[in-house]
Structure formats: C-alpha cells, structure tokens
C-alpha cells in the first residue's frame, strides 16, 4: 500500500517540475526573440 501511495506523489512532483521548466523555457525563448 505504501508503494502505491508514493507513486502518485512522485508523478505530481514530476508534473509540477515539468510545468515549471516549460514556463522557464518560454521565458528564455521570449527573451531570445526580443
């Protein structure tokens, strides 16, 4: 049961980290275009 509980938490952390890196990439690209 513990393993099943840990997996969703890891997925949420990866998802939030992925979204943050994506927003950072957009900011960097926006600065390059300027």
N, C-alpha and C positions, 0 to 999 in steps of 0.2 A: 504493500500500500504506500509505503514511504516513497518508493521509486516513482510510482505513478503521480504522486503529488509534486515531486521535484521537477518532472519533465515540463509541465505547463509553465511553471515559474521561469525555467530556463528559456522556453520559447518566447515568453513575454519579454524577458530581458533582451534577447537577441532581436526581437521585433523592434523594441524601442530604440536599441542601439543602431539598428539598420536605418530607422527613420531619421535619427539624429545625423548619421553620416550622410544620408541623402540630402538633408536640408543644408548641411555644411557644404556638400558638393555644389548645390545650386548657388549658394552664396559665392563660392570661389569662381564658378563659371560666370556668374553675373559680373564679378569684378574684372575678369579677363575680357569679357565682351566690351566693357566700358573702356 
